[in-house]
Amino acid sequence: MTEAFDTIRAGYTACIVDAQAAGEVEADADAEALGTYFCAVIEGMGAIGRGGTSRAALLQVGIASLAALPITPLGAEHLGTADGPWD
């Protein structure tokens, strides 16, 4: 499991580094720590989901976890969807 966790964590970290380069996430954010955080959140969501936690509750956890991302104003602009803004 450690190898899989490390692979997934590296993917999240790379996405955060890319977002920093694009000016969407604050440049001084610790991309590796955030990658680890999101990997841990996803693992935790899987565990409680298997235990019967509702989809709605899991969605709330996922949305709340995004508050950890120090997004820039440009990043906030890019988070909108056809359904409206992310926040």
Backbone torsions as a table, in degrees:
resi	resn	phi	psi	omega
1	MET	NA	-30.5	-179.0
2	THR	-61.3	-42.3	-180.0
3	GLU	-63.6	-43.6	178.6
4	ALA	-64.0	-44.0	178.7
5	PHE	-59.5	-45.0	-179.4
6	ASP	-63.2	-38.2	179.0
7	THR	-66.0	-46.0	179.4
8	ILE	-65.6	-43.7	178.7
9	ARG	-59.4	-42.2	178.6
10	ALA	-62.1	-37.2	177.3
11	GLY	-65.0	-46.0	177.3
12	TYR	-62.7	-42.8	179.6
13	THR	-60.6	-44.1	179.5
14	ALA	-61.8	-39.6	177.6
15	CYS	-62.9	-40.3	179.8
16	ILE	-68.4	-41.8	176.6
17	VAL	-60.4	-42.9	177.4
18	ASP	-61.5	-41.9	178.8
19	ALA	-66.1	-34.9	175.2
20	GLN	-64.6	-44.5	179.8
21	ALA	-63.1	-31.7	179.0
22	ALA	-82.5	-5.2	-179.4
23	GLY	81.0	16.8	-177.8
24	GLU	-93.9	-24.0	177.2
25	VAL	-123.8	141.1	-178.3
26	GLU	-51.9	134.8	-175.8
27	ALA	-63.4	-29.3	-177.1
28	ASP	-88.5	3.9	177.7
29	ALA	-68.0	144.6	178.8
30	ASP	-82.8	94.5	-175.1
31	ALA	-60.2	-39.0	-179.2
32	GLU	-66.6	-43.1	178.4
33	ALA	-64.2	-41.0	178.7
34	LEU	-66.8	-38.8	176.3
35	GLY	-60.7	-42.7	177.5
36	THR	-64.6	-42.9	179.5
37	TYR	-58.0	-50.9	-177.5
38	PHE	-66.1	-35.3	176.2
39	CYS	-63.6	-42.9	178.9
40	ALA	-65.5	-39.7	178.3
41	VAL	-62.1	-46.2	-179.6
42	ILE	-62.1	-43.3	177.8
43	GLU	-60.7	-43.5	179.1
44	GLY	-64.3	-40.3	177.9
45	MET	-62.8	-39.0	177.3
46	GLY	-62.5	-41.8	-179.1
47	ALA	-64.8	-47.4	-178.6
48	ILE	-74.1	-27.6	175.1
49	GLY	-64.7	-42.5	176.8
50	ARG	-64.3	-25.2	179.2
51	GLY	-82.8	-2.4	175.5
52	GLY	107.6	4.5	177.4
53	THR	-61.1	139.6	-175.7
54	SER	-68.3	156.3	176.7
55	ARG	-59.2	-40.7	180.0
56	ALA	-61.1	-42.3	179.2
57	ALA	-66.9	-39.6	177.8
58	LEU	-64.3	-38.8	177.0
59	LEU	-62.2	-41.5	177.5
60	GLN	-61.0	-41.3	178.1
61	VAL	-62.5	-46.5	-179.8
62	GLY	-60.2	-45.3	179.2
63	ILE	-65.6	-43.1	179.4
64	ALA	-62.3	-35.5	-178.7
65	SER	-65.4	-27.3	-179.7
66	LEU	-66.7	-18.4	176.9
67	ALA	-64.1	-17.7	178.8
68	ALA	-73.1	-17.7	-179.5
69	LEU	-79.2	121.0	177.4
70	PRO	-82.5	80.2	-176.3
71	ILE	-78.5	152.7	176.8
72	THR	-90.2	170.6	174.3
73	PRO	-56.7	-38.6	177.1
74	LEU	-62.8	-42.5	177.6
75	GLY	-60.5	-40.4	179.0
76	ALA	-63.1	-39.0	177.7
77	GLU	-62.4	-37.8	-176.1
78	HIS	-79.1	-8.8	-178.1
79	LEU	-85.5	-9.4	-180.0
80	GLY	-67.4	154.2	177.1
81	THR	-129.9	179.6	176.6
82	ALA	-61.1	-23.2	179.6
83	ASP	-84.6	-6.8	-179.5
84	GLY	125.5	-173.5	-178.1
85	PRO	-69.3	157.9	-178.0
86	TRP	-64.7	-41.9	-175.7
87	ASP	-83.6	NA	NA
